[in-house]
Amino acid sequence: MHVIDLPRAASGHSAPLTHVALRADARLLASCSYDGTAIVWDISDPAHPTQTATLRHRRLVNASAWNPAAPQLLATASADKTVTVWRLPEEGPASLVNVLARHTDDINSVAWMPDGERLICVSEDGRATMWDAIAGRFLGEVGSHEAHCMMVSVSSEGLVATVGEDGLVAVADPDLGSAPALRRYESSIEGCAWSGDGEILAIARDDGAVDLLTKKLDHLRTVEVSTSAARCVAWSENNEQFVVGAYDGSLHFFTVEGKRLHRVDDARFWPRSVSAAGGLVAAGSFWSSPHLLDFASAAEIAGPMEATHGPNAMAATENELYIGCDSGTVIVLSTADASPEPRVHLIDLTEGPILSLAVRDGVLYAGTYSGHVVRYDGAVLVSEQLGAPLPSLCFDGESLVAGTYNGEFISLDSGELSVLARSQAHGGSVKSLTPLPGPGFLSAATDRTVAVGSFTSRVALWEHGNLVNAVAALGEAVAASASRDHTVKVGRLSRTSDGEVQVQTLQTLMGPDESVKCVAVLGTAESPFVLAGSYDFGLYVWPVHWADGASALTNGHLLDAFGQGLSCMVQLDSSTVAVASWDGRISIVACSAGDELPQIRTSWSVQDLVRSAHGTEGRNK
């Protein structure tokens, strides 16, 4: 297993925050990050958090939980498949207490039982397990899901609630060992939280609502929160209010009766996690440190000071490469030559993450996490809020198409950014859009499909065994897709006499043992290379031999290893692809006629590019 290797940031984390956990006395706050660390903050003065400890895992840290009986103990859960228990004394350094035996998949969430001895861990393998955390003994399973188990919450009475991508909500009592209470939803459930008195379970739904349920999972009320997925919930200490983090990039405050009190918008928020204690609310961030707010007024007490520049999206013209970052900055560098010090300038579009980019006729378009499209031609124009994050953009004729987390296509006027039409295109988040030289475009989504066609008329080309992260094309003759099922599929395409795209040959390329995140095709249609990047930090390449037919099961060649998962790729021309990783490295991969494999021609660091641009006059605001 490759270990995360990111430059360290003095102000906190060097990558977005995945989780926050306030200790019950509101004196300490733990934050977890994609940088492979959990940082403990002293918030005795909430306006001035100070770092007291940095706890390291080998992969990203998904969650943490303070022990309710022994407040000096903190459990952290990681994608390295371990849960670690740490002791944080009042004085002196943190020490490792135990590492629980490895699970079979990433650990998404942890919660202590009220006795402070047993710990519940839930994993992407769908299992909810219970451990004697101090002795390191496995005690058994307390539940299971048919898909990823996303979160666990334990009530003051010891009831264990788990939720998952299968839409199942389960409540079990490990001390009784009776059959769990179950409730099923049609869509994914990613967040849950018991009220402090253990009487109400709040469920964060993928359709943007929060359900309040009894201990037996009877329905109390539904609270409409957002047009995008509700991700997490935290309760006030008096159990009369709760705060919801939603994928519209906002925090939403409600009474238990469902009355909205506040909505707080901040492009820096990554509200996949919220925590509450002592009259404070902590929220995750795409920047280097957590947000702290006053629960009663929703006013910010402290916020992060430093942006992180993880690259999420790229677009290219003949001579320039555009890199969209978590910071909301676009890095523009010249690709006219492979100089180790290319000409570079920065465009500040927003303070939040850029998830997608497109460029045409010298005009740059960005899709943001906050659900806006930003147009830049020297001046900045921002669309209305489109209802959900925008992980994909492409042109379809003269209109700009945005793919949303909600599975929609939204067609916009490319000049005014007004909405022309909406279409429910997929049954899950539209992760990737790729234009074709002829009519139509490709789309890939979390509903496992790769589709092709026009804005309103589409057909599925093929399906994966799990969500599809990306789709790419070489002209209109070859398309490839990358999936969480650890495979890449590549198809040779043709058009019928009436212009419809069809698959002539489809091959499955065996990927690494982790999700494949991004994909590109280079070379020629007759002998293409498929390039793909994985969450295992590897960059892989497959030479495609169409004569092998559909029965080919080909292993990829490891071209290079990075310091974090690979995030995105873009084709510069038929023989050249730019590759980006969340460690900030940008590499140019190219092939020539007769090459057995493509080669990395040059690489740059995003951090160096930003520093270089700050030292020039080329910064646009």
N, C-alpha and C positions, 0 to 999 in steps of 0.2 A: 504494500500500500504506500503510494507516494504521500509525503507529508507536505502540508501547506507551507509555502515559502513566500510570504508577502513582506514588503518593506514595512517597518514598524512606524506608527504615527505617534508623536509625542502627546497629542491631544486626546488620545483614546484608541479607538479601533481604526484599522486601515481598510475596512470593508463594511458594507451595511450591517445593521444590527438585526438579528433574527428573533431575539427574545429579551424581555426585561422582567425582573422579579424584585419587588420591594420586600424587604424583611418586615415582619409584623410591627416592629417598633419604629419603622420608617427612618432608621439611622443608617442602614446600608442598602445599597441597590446593586444587583448583579445584572450585567448586560452581556449578551452572547452575540457572536458575530460569524460572518462568513470568513473572517481572517483566522479562524481556528482557535480563538481565545474567548474566555469569559473574563471580564474585568469587574472587580468589586469596587464600588464608589462609596466613599463616606459622604453622606448627604445630611449630616447634622445641621449644616447650614445649606438648605436646599438650593439657594441661589448660587452657591459656589461648590459644586461637587468636586471631590478630589479622589484620585485613584489611590487605592490601598493595596491591591493585589492583582496580578495577571495570572490566570490559570490556563494552561495550554492543553489542547487536544491535537490529534494529527489531522483531523478534517474539521469542517465547519461545526460549530456548536449550535445545536437547535434549541436548547431549553435549559433552564435551571430551576431549582426549588430549594427554599430555605426550610430547614427542619423545624417543625412547630414546637418540639419539646426541648431541643438542644440548639438554640439559635446560632451557635458558632459553626454549625455544620451546613454545608451547601452541596447539593448534588447537581452535576452538569451532565447533559446528554448530548451525544455527538453523532455525526455521520460516520465517524470511524468505528461505529457499532459498539461503543462502550458507554457505560455510565460510571462517572468518577465521583467519589465522595471526598470533600475537602474539609479541613478544619481551619477556621479563620479566627485565631485568638484576638483578644483585645489589644495585646501587644505582641510584636514579633511577626515573622512571615507565615504565610499559609503553608499547610502541610497536607500531603495526600494521605487519606485514611484507607481508602480501598478503591479498587477498580473491579467492577462487577464483570463477570464472564461475558465474552463477546456474544452479541446477538447475531442473527443471520442477516440483518439489514439495518439501515439507519435508525437511530433512536430519535423519535420526534418529540417526546414529551415525558416528563417525570413528575410525580407527586408523592409526598410522604403520607403515610397513614398517621392518625392522630397520636399513636404511641411513640412516634419519632424513631422507631426501630425498623419498620418495614417501609419499603419503597416500591411504588408501582411504576413500571416502565412500559411505554407503548412504542411500537416499531412499525416501520413500513412493511414488515412481513405480516402485519395484521394482528399480531399477538399482543396481549396485555399480560405482563408477567409481574410476579411479586417476589421480592428479595428481602432477606435479612441483610440490610445494607452495611452494617458494621462487621458482621462475621463473613459477609460475602457469599451467603448460602442462598441457592435458588429454592424458593418455597412453593412454586407452582404457577399455573396460569389462572387468571381471574376473568378472562374473556378473549374473544377473537373476532376478527372482522374479515370480510371477504376481499377487501382491498386495504390500502394503507390505513393504519390506525393513526389518526392525526393528533389527538390531544386526550389527556386524562385530567380529571379534577376529582379530588377527594373531599367529601363533606366533613363537617365537624363531628358527625356520628360515625364516620368510617365507611360511608357508601362511595363506591368507586364508579364514576361515570366515564365512559369512553365514547368517542365519536370517530367517524372515519369517512373515507372517500366513497364507501359503499352506501352512504346515507343512513347507516345504522347508528342509533343511540342506545347504549346499553348501561344499565345501572345494576351493579352487583354488590353483595355484602360478603366479603371474604370470610368473615367470622362465622357466618351462618352456613355458607356453602350451598345456598339454595339457588334455583335457576334464576338468572338475571331477568329484570324487567327490560323489555325491548320496545323500541319505537322506530319505524322505518320512514325515511324521506326519499323522495325521488332523486334528489341531487346531493352532492357532496356536503358533508358537515365537517368543518375544520376547527371549530372552537366551541368550548363549553366552560361553564364556571358555576359552582355552587354559591349561593348566597352565604354570608357568614354564619347564619343560624342553621344552615343545612336544609331549609324548607323549600327553596326554589332552585331549579336548575335552568340556567340560561343557555340556549343553543344558538350558535351563530350559523345561519344558513347561507348556502351558496347563492340563493336568489336575492340576498340583501336584507332579509328579515331576521329578527331574533324571536324565537319562541321561548316563553316562560312555562316550565313544566313542574309538576309536583314530583315528590320522591318516587311515586309509582309511574311517572311519565304521563300522567294525565295533563291535558292541555289547559293552561290558564288563560293565556292571551298571546297573540302575535303582534309584535311591534315592527312596523315598517321603518327601516333604517336608511337604506341606500338603494340606488339603482345598480350598484355593483355588490359583489359578495361581501357579507359580513364575516369577519375573520376571527375576532376575539372579543371577549367580554371580561370586565372586572366590576366588582360590587363595592359600593361605599360601606363603611363600617356599620352604619345603622340599617343596612339592607333595604333602604328606601330609594336608592338611586343606583344606576349602573352606567358604565361607559362602554361604547362599542368602537372597535377599530374596524374600518371597512376598506375595501380595495378601491374606493374612490379617493384614497389618500387623506381621509378626514377622521377625526374623532367625534363621536356623537354621544351626547349625554341625555339620559332619560330618567324619569321617575319610574318606580315599579309599576305604576298604573299605565305607563306607556306615553306619558306626556313628554314631548321634547323640551329640553332645557337649553342646550347649547349645541352648536356645531362649530368645530375648530378646523380650519383649513390651513395647512402648511405644507408646501411642496417638499419639504425635507422629511416629513413623516413617512415611516414605513410601518403602518399600524397592523402588522401581522401579530403584534403582541402589545398588550396593555397590562398594567398591574396597578393596584391601589392599596394604600395603607396610610394611616396617620393623616388623613385629609389630603394626601397627595395622589396624583396619577402620574405614572411613568409610561412612556410610549417609545416604541422602537423608531429608528431613524435610518435613512440612507446615508447620513453623515456620520461623523466619528464618535458620537456619544449620544446618550439618551436625552429625550425631552422630559422635563418635569413641569407639571401643571398643578394648580390648585383645584381640587375636586369641586368645591362649591361654586366657584366663579368661572372655571375653565381658563383662567388667565395663566399665561406661561410664566414660570418662575425661573427656569434655566433651559437653555437650548444649546445644541452643538455649535461649535465655532469653526470647524474645519470640514471641508467637503472631501468626499472620497471619489476617486476617478476611475472606478471599475468600468471597462468598456462593455456596453450592452448591444450596440448596433453599429453597422457600418454601411456606407454607400460610396459609390465611386463614379468619377467622370474619367475622361481620357487621361487627365494629368493630375487629378487630385483625389485623395482619400479622405473621407469624412468619418470621424469616430465619435459616436454619441456615448456619453458617460453618465454614471450615477449622479454626478454633480450637477447635471443639466447643462454642462459645457460640451460643445462640439469642437474637437480638435481637427484642424484641417492641415494636411501636409501634402507636399508636392511628391508625386510619384513619377515625375518626368525622368528622374534617374534614381539609382539605388544608393544614393549618398548616405553615409552613416549619420550625417547631420542635415536632414532635409529642411527646406523652408517650411515653417510652421506658424500658424496663428490660431487663436482661440475665438470662438463665438459663444457668448453667454446667452442662452435662450431662456433658461428657467433655473430654479434652485433645486428642482427634483429630477428624478431619473428620466433619461431619454431611452425609450424602449425600441424605437424603430426610426429608420431614416429613409428618405427618398430624395433624389435630386434630378432636376430637369431644367434645361435651358438656363443654367446658372442660378436657379432658385432652389433653396434647401427647404425640405419639409421634415418635421420631427413629430413622432407620436410619443406622448408622455404617459407616465404612470398616473398622473392626475386626470387623464382622460381628455386632454386637449391636443389638437394639432397646431404646431407652430410653424409659420412660414417666415423664411428669412431671405431677403434680397438686398440687404443693406439696412433695411428696417424690419422690425419684428411685428408680425400680425398673429394673433392667437384666436383660435376658433372658440365657439361655445363649448361648455363641458359636455362631452358626448356620452357620459353615463358609465364609463368603465375604462380601465387602462387600455392602451393601444399598442399591443406587442408587434403589430405588423402594418406596413404601408406598401403600396405599389400603385403605379398608374395603369388605368384601364382606358385606353384611348386618351381623351382630353381630361377626364375626371380622375381625381385622386381617391383611392379606395383605402379605408382604414379597417383593419380587422380588430375586433374587441375581445376582451376577456369574457364577454357574454355570448360569444358565438355569432355576433352580427358582422355583416359588411355595412359600412357607412360610406356612401359616395359623396364627395365634397367638390365644390367648385374650386379649382386649383388657384384661382386668383383671390376670391373673397373668403374662401373657406366656409362658405355657407353649405348647409346640408342639402343635398339634392335628393337622396333616397336612402332608405334603410332596408336591409334584407337579412332575415334569420338564415344564415348560411350553414352553420354547423351546430352540433349538439354540445359543443364545448369551446373553450377559448381558441380563437384563431391565432395560432402561434407564429405563422409564417405565410407570406404572400410573395409570389415570384411572377413577374410578367413574362409573357411569351412574345417572340417577334411578330407572330401573327395574332389573330383575334384571341382574346381570353387570357386567363392567368391561372396559376396553380395556387392552391391553398392547403395548409396542413393544420390540424387541430387536435385538441385533447380528446375528441370523440373517436380517435384512432384512425381517421381517414385522411387520405390525400385526394383532393378533388381538382377538377379542371372545368373551365367554361367561362361564361360571362357573369356579370354581376347577379343576374336573376336566374340563369339557367345553368346548373352545374351537375356533373356526374362524378361519381367516385372512381378514381383510377385504381387504387388498391387500399388495403387496410393493414395496419400493424396490430400486434398483440397488446399494445399499450399506447398511451398518448404519443402523438407525433410532434417533435420539437421544431423541425425545420424541413423545408423543401427547397431544392435548387434545380436549375436547368442549365444545360449546355445548348444554346439556341432553342429550337423546339424539337430536337431529335432525341435528347436524353434528359431524364429527370431522376433525381435521387432524393430520398427522405431519410431522416434520422429519428429514432424513437427511443422511448424509455424502455422498450422491450429488449434493448441491448443489440439491436440489429440496424442495418442500413439496407434499404431496398433501392434498386436502380432499375429503371425501365427504359427500353428503347421505344420511342413514340413515333407515330405517323398521323397524318390527317386523312380522313375519308374524303370522298368527292364533295360532300356538303360541308367540309371544314371542321368536322368534329375530331377531337384528339382521341386516339386509341393507343393501347399498349400492345406492341408486337411481342416483346420478350420482357419478362420480369425476373430478376435475380435477387436473392436474399444474401446479403453479405454479413458474415458473422462478426459482430462487434466485440467490444470489451465487456467486462463483467459489471459495468455500470451504465447508466443512461447515456445515450449518445445525444449530444446537445445541438450540434450544428453540422452542416454538410455543404459541399460544393462539388462541382464537376469541372474538370479541365481536360485539355487534349483535343481529340477528334471524336466525332460521333462513332466512327468505326472502332476506335481503340481508346476509349476514355479512361481517365483515372477518377475515382471517387475519393474525395478527401473528407474526413469527418473528425470532429473533436468531441471528447467525452468528459463526463464528470470525474473520470479517473485520472485527469490531467494529461491524457495522451492524445497526440495527433496521429491519426491513422490514415493509410492510403491503400486502396485496392485497385490494381489493374483489372479492367473488365474485359472478359473474353466472351463475346456474344455467342460464339460457337458452342460454348458449354451449355447453353440453353437454361431453362428454368431450374434444372436440377442442381446447378452449381451452388455449393456452400463454401464460400471462400473466406479465409481468415485474412485480416488486414495486416499490413506491415506497420510497425510503430516507427513513425518518422521522427518524432521528437516528444519529449516530456516537458511540461510546463510546471509552474509553481502553484497553480490553482486550476479549476475546471476551465475548459474552453467555452467561450460564450457565443461567438458569432464569426461568420465568414462572408466575404463578398468577392465576386469575380471582377477582376480588373480588365482582363481580356480572356480569350479562349485558352490561353496557356498560363495564366497568372491569377493567383488568388491571394487575398489578404486574410490573415487569421488573427483573431484576438482572443486573449485569455484574461480571466479576472485577476491574474497576478499583474496585469498591466502591460504585458508583452504583446507587441504587434509584429507579426512575421509575414514576409512575402514568400510565397511558395510558387515555384514555376517549373515547367517542364519544356523540353525541346524535343524535336523529332528524334526518335531513336532511343530516348531515355527509358531505362527500365523502370525508374521511379522518379517522381518529382523531387526537387530539392529545395531546402530553405535558402533563399538568396541573401536576405538581410533581415535584421530585427531591430526594433526600437522599443524603448520603455515609455509608456504613457507618462510616468512621473517625470522622466527626463524631457519629454516633449513639452509638458506643461511648464517646467522650469525654464526651458529654452524660450518659450513664447513670452513668459513673464519678463524675460530680459530683453525683449524687442518692443517695437512700437506697433506690433501687429494685432493687438488685442481689441476686439470689437465688443461693445456693450450696448 
